[in-house]
Amino acid sequence: MPSLDIVSEVDSAEILNATNNAARELTTRFDFRGVDASITLANDAVILKAEADFQCQQLLDIFATQLVKRKIDPTVMEYNEEAFHSGKTFSLNVSFKQGIAADVSKKLIKLIKEKKLKVQAQVQGDEVRVTGKKRDDLQSVMASVRKADLGQPFQFKNFRD
């Protein structure tokens, strides 16, 4: 019986590459010349530091651009809109969504059931397994999940017959 797993994962190596590329781009930017600004990765979170709040937002844009170049959807980023002010610097901590939360998985299962296809969806930890008799049904589930806007990107693993 064909099945597939719907997951939401971010490759930490690609995040490291995007962080390094953004830090490299920061050194070449004219608007950051003479400004104490940095982009670092620590404990699976990216820390953006600058002298002003708007500069933190610019660093966030630079980092998001590098994520897109590494084929990572920027919607996986979780951060506060306001930068944290400490002394002379503002900092913004960016974490990443890993796995599918319980409320999102319920919305995902509801979305699949609304399609009225002959498939079963069940939550298995932080992923959703979908099984059905026809590959075409599973492929239409994949298409509908890609179209849905649930606040995070999804990947499909273990697509088997």
C-alpha positions as CSV (number, residue, x, y, z in Angstrom):
1,M,0.0,0.0,0.0
2,P,1.6,3.3,-1.0
3,S,2.4,5.8,1.7
4,L,4.3,9.0,2.4
5,D,5.4,11.1,5.3
6,I,4.8,14.8,5.6
7,V,7.6,16.5,7.6
8,S,8.9,20.0,8.3
9,E,12.6,19.9,8.6
10,V,15.5,22.4,8.1
11,D,19.0,21.2,7.2
12,S,21.4,22.6,9.8
13,A,24.3,22.5,7.4
14,E,22.4,24.7,5.0
15,I,21.6,27.2,7.8
16,L,25.3,27.3,8.6
17,N,26.1,28.0,4.9
18,A,23.5,30.7,4.8
19,T,24.9,32.3,8.0
20,N,28.4,32.2,6.6
21,N,27.3,33.7,3.3
22,A,25.3,36.4,5.0
23,A,28.3,37.3,7.2
24,R,30.5,37.5,4.2
25,E,28.0,39.7,2.4
26,L,27.9,41.9,5.5
27,T,31.6,42.7,5.1
28,T,31.1,44.0,1.6
29,R,28.0,46.1,2.2
30,F,28.6,49.9,2.0
31,D,25.8,50.7,4.4
32,F,27.4,48.6,7.1
33,R,30.9,50.1,6.7
34,G,32.1,51.2,10.2
35,V,29.1,49.7,11.9
36,D,29.5,47.1,14.6
37,A,27.2,44.4,13.1
38,S,27.4,40.6,13.1
39,I,25.6,37.5,12.1
40,T,26.5,34.3,14.1
41,L,25.1,30.8,14.5
42,A,24.9,29.4,18.0
43,N,22.9,26.5,19.4
44,D,20.7,26.1,16.2
45,A,19.8,29.8,16.4
46,V,21.1,32.7,14.4
47,I,22.0,35.9,16.3
48,L,21.8,39.2,14.4
49,K,23.5,42.1,16.2
50,A,23.7,45.8,15.1
51,E,23.9,49.3,16.4
52,A,20.3,50.2,15.5
53,D,16.9,48.4,15.2
54,F,16.5,49.2,11.5
55,Q,20.0,47.7,10.9
56,C,18.8,44.4,12.6
57,Q,15.9,44.4,10.2
58,Q,18.3,44.8,7.3
59,L,20.4,42.0,8.6
60,L,17.3,39.9,8.7
61,D,16.6,40.7,5.1
62,I,20.2,39.7,4.1
63,F,19.9,36.4,6.0
64,A,16.5,35.6,4.5
65,T,17.9,36.3,1.0
66,Q,20.7,33.8,1.7
67,L,18.2,31.2,3.0
68,V,16.3,31.5,-0.3
69,K,19.5,31.1,-2.3
70,R,20.1,27.8,-0.3
71,K,16.5,26.7,-1.1
72,I,15.2,27.1,2.4
73,D,11.8,28.8,2.8
74,P,12.1,31.9,5.0
75,T,8.8,31.1,6.7
76,V,10.8,28.6,8.9
77,M,12.3,31.5,10.8
78,E,10.8,32.5,14.2
79,Y,11.8,35.8,15.7
80,N,10.4,38.8,17.5
81,E,9.5,41.9,15.5
82,E,11.3,44.1,18.0
83,A,15.0,43.8,18.4
84,F,16.3,43.2,22.0
85,H,18.2,46.3,23.2
86,S,21.2,45.8,25.4
87,G,23.8,48.6,26.0
88,K,24.9,50.0,22.6
89,T,23.7,47.0,20.5
90,F,20.4,45.6,19.3
91,S,20.1,41.9,18.8
92,L,17.6,39.7,17.2
93,N,17.5,35.9,17.8
94,V,16.2,33.8,15.0
95,S,15.2,30.2,15.6
96,F,13.9,27.7,13.2
97,K,10.7,25.6,13.1
98,Q,11.5,21.9,13.3
99,G,8.8,19.3,13.1
100,I,5.1,19.8,12.8
101,A,3.3,21.1,15.9
102,A,0.1,19.3,17.2
103,D,-2.2,22.1,16.1
104,V,-0.7,22.3,12.6
105,S,-0.9,18.6,12.2
106,K,-4.6,18.7,13.1
107,K,-5.1,21.4,10.4
108,L,-3.1,19.3,8.0
109,I,-5.3,16.2,8.6
110,K,-8.5,18.3,8.3
111,L,-7.2,19.6,5.0
112,I,-6.5,16.1,3.7
113,K,-9.9,14.8,4.8
114,E,-11.7,17.7,3.1
115,K,-10.3,16.5,-0.2
116,K,-12.5,13.4,0.1
117,L,-9.8,11.1,-1.2
118,K,-9.4,7.5,-0.3
119,V,-6.4,8.1,2.0
120,Q,-5.8,7.8,5.7
121,A,-3.7,10.4,7.6
122,Q,-2.3,9.8,11.1
123,V,0.1,11.8,13.3
124,Q,3.3,10.0,14.2
125,G,5.3,12.2,16.5
126,D,6.2,15.4,14.7
127,E,5.3,14.1,11.2
128,V,2.1,13.0,9.4
129,R,1.9,9.6,7.6
130,V,-0.6,9.4,4.7
131,T,-1.5,6.0,3.2
132,G,-3.8,5.1,0.4
133,K,-4.4,2.6,-2.4
134,K,-3.5,4.8,-5.3
135,R,-0.4,6.8,-6.0
136,D,-2.5,9.5,-7.7
137,D,-4.4,10.1,-4.5
138,L,-1.1,10.6,-2.6
139,Q,0.2,12.9,-5.3
140,S,-3.0,15.0,-5.1
141,V,-2.5,15.2,-1.3
142,M,1.0,16.4,-1.9
143,A,-0.3,19.1,-4.3
144,S,-3.0,20.3,-1.9
145,V,-0.5,20.5,1.0
146,R,1.9,22.5,-1.1
147,K,-0.9,25.0,-1.9
148,A,-2.1,25.3,1.7
149,D,-0.8,28.2,3.8
150,L,-0.2,26.7,7.2
151,G,2.6,29.0,8.3
152,Q,5.5,26.6,7.5
153,P,6.9,24.7,4.6
154,F,6.5,20.9,4.3
155,Q,8.6,18.2,2.8
156,F,7.6,14.7,1.7
157,K,9.7,11.7,2.6
158,N,9.4,7.9,2.2
159,F,7.1,8.0,-0.9
160,R,6.8,4.3,-1.4
161,D,4.6,1.7,-3.2
